[in-house]
Amino acid sequence: MSRQQTAIDLNELRDTVAVVTGAGNNGIGWGLLRHAAGRLGMHVVAIDLHAGLVEAAEQQLAAEFPGVRALGVRCDVTDPEDLARAREAIGAAFPDNRIGALFANAGVIFPHTVLKSTASEWRTTLEVNVVGVVNTLQAFVPLLQGNSAPAIVCPTASVGGLVRGDGGGAAYQASKHAVVALTESLSFELARKSPQLHVHVLCPCIVASALGRSSQINASVARGEIEPEEVTASAISDMTYAMTPDNHARQVFDLIAAGKFYVVTDNVPPYVDHDRPFDAQTIIRERLDNLLAGELDNADAFSGAAVPSAILKGPMFKG
């Protein structure tokens, strides 16, 4: 059996550039940048929607990791022309350094059911979480293909893209299933022509972030209720048992180094200091069993829990 995804020596990425979208708001993208700079010796580019976020990110990264160079780029990933400008800015800032890692990580979430979500929430979710990923890949992957050296390409989906649809977050989960499928397609597309590109799809479980809050803020900006220059980084959530962005990034790169295509980052030691995992494998297997049987088991809807869920039910969520 031939596999495109193989183990990679992360030392080969030293002095290359890590480009991360959705990186200015203290969450998953921010953790990836910090790990790339601090542990791997990579130069880093923080891409986000608002100038204030990326300017602050650039300053913080430069101060904390003086051995590498940092750049913040304001960019709307739903706009291909914006991404083209971002690519040009990165090329101008790092003329002698190739891109060694691309994380298409920008995303939004509106945690509503199918019947209670709005058309606007669906449009925004699919435009950012799916079309934004495609735009990012189309902007940067051809550039990576032009270099024979190894590089990482890793869109962010979610464990929600591998499990059954749940009662809440319908648009979010639908978008993340799409990201898994499009990344599988990209891997197939590049397997023969660009084997130097290590393609992965990131499927986090529970990570402390400000995704919900930042999604609402961005929606308020779009409605004209908040001026873009007023946006600053939000505090990350304080959810019990969640991974920190830094520890999550460590797990991401460990799994990429091992050659895992589906980078499922569960809440397990040594990345957390407890024994209450999300239990992703069990919940993923439930969906697989349902698919093979041609049946959908909705027993969790009758569980008697205050908020019944087919997903949020593993050891992490037990009383």
Secondary structure as UniProt FT lines:
FT   HELIX           10..13
FT   TURN            14..15
FT   STRAND          17..21
FT   HELIX           28..38
FT   TURN            39..40
FT   STRAND          43..48
FT   HELIX           51..64
FT   TURN            66..67
FT   STRAND          70..74
FT   TURN            77..78
FT   HELIX           80..93
FT   TURN            95..96
FT   STRAND          99..103
FT   TURN            114..116
FT   HELIX           119..126
FT   HELIX           127..131
FT   HELIX           132..145
FT   STRAND          151..153
FT   HELIX           159..161
FT   HELIX           170..190
FT   TURN            191..193
FT   TURN            195..196
FT   STRAND          197..199
FT   STRAND          201..204
FT   HELIX           211..222
FT   TURN            223..224
FT   HELIX           228..230
FT   TURN            240..241
FT   HELIX           245..257
FT   TURN            258..259
FT   STRAND          262..265
FT   TURN            269..270
FT   HELIX           280..293
FT   HELIX           299..302
FT   TURN            312..313
FT   HELIX           315..317
//
